[in-house]
């Protein structure tokens, strides 16, 4: 997703990019498993349990990204950009909390 803001010289997740990609690959596999469960007419509660696990995994990824963004892109920003970046960060937190 492209931001309307001027990009930071680096991303908060650069140091753990491989770890992030690994987590996302596992989540992708979990989603594929849910698809197969539906195709196989598995018990609804079992499917819902797996959906909950995927949501928790995505939330963990999101929290890691938020942490990296706060440390790198907000605190590491030029002083005149920190307020704008903090507002942007809090808007992203708000969007994540509104689901459900």
C-alpha positions in Angstrom: 0.0 0.0 0.0 1.4 3.4 -0.9 1.2 6.2 1.6 0.3 9.7 0.7 3.2 10.8 2.9 6.8 11.3 1.8 8.3 7.9 2.4 10.9 7.5 5.1 14.4 6.5 3.9 13.8 3.0 5.4 10.9 1.0 6.7 10.4 0.1 10.4 10.3 -3.6 9.4 13.5 -3.7 7.3 15.5 -5.4 10.1 13.0 -8.2 10.3 11.7 -8.3 6.8 12.5 -12.0 6.3 10.7 -12.8 9.6 7.7 -10.8 8.5 7.6 -12.5 5.1 7.8 -15.9 6.9 4.9 -15.0 9.1 2.8 -13.8 6.2 3.6 -17.1 4.3 2.4 -19.1 7.3 -0.8 -17.0 7.4 -1.3 -17.5 3.7 -1.0 -21.3 4.3 -3.5 -21.0 7.2 -6.0 -19.2 4.9 -5.5 -22.0 2.3 -6.3 -24.5 5.0 -9.5 -22.7 5.9 -10.5 -22.8 2.2 -9.9 -26.5 2.1 -11.9 -27.0 5.3 -14.9 -25.2 3.7 -14.5 -27.3 0.5 -14.5 -30.4 2.7 -17.6 -29.3 4.6 -15.8 -29.3 7.9 -17.6 -28.5 11.2 -18.4 -24.8 11.4 -16.8 -24.3 14.8 -13.6 -25.8 13.6 -13.5 -23.4 10.6 -14.3 -20.4 12.9 -11.5 -21.5 15.3 -9.0 -21.4 12.4 -10.3 -18.0 11.3 -9.7 -16.8 14.8 -6.2 -18.1 14.6 -5.5 -16.3 11.4 -6.9 -13.1 12.8 -4.6 -13.4 15.8 -1.6 -14.0 13.6 -2.5 -10.9 11.5 -2.9 -8.8 14.6 0.6 -9.9 15.7 2.1 -8.9 12.4 0.2 -5.6 12.6 1.5 -4.9 16.1 5.0 -5.6 15.0 4.6 -3.2 12.1 3.2 -0.5 14.4 6.0 -1.0 16.8 8.6 -0.7 14.1 6.9 2.3 12.6 6.7 4.1 15.9 10.4 3.5 16.6 11.7 4.2 13.1 9.4 6.3 11.2 7.9 8.4 14.0 10.7 8.8 16.6 13.3 8.6 13.8 11.7 11.3 11.8 12.9 14.9 11.6 11.5 16.9 14.4 9.1 18.9 12.2 7.7 15.6 10.8 7.2 13.8 14.1 3.8 15.2 15.0 2.4 14.4 11.5 3.8 10.9 11.7 2.3 10.4 15.2 -1.1 11.5 13.9 -0.7 9.1 11.0 0.3 6.3 13.4 -2.7 6.8 15.6 -5.1 6.8 12.6 -3.6 3.4 11.7 -4.2 2.2 15.2 -7.7 3.4 15.1 -8.4 1.6 11.8 -7.0 -1.7 13.3 -9.2 -1.3 16.4 -12.4 -0.6 14.6 -12.7 -4.0 12.9 -15.2 -6.6 14.1 
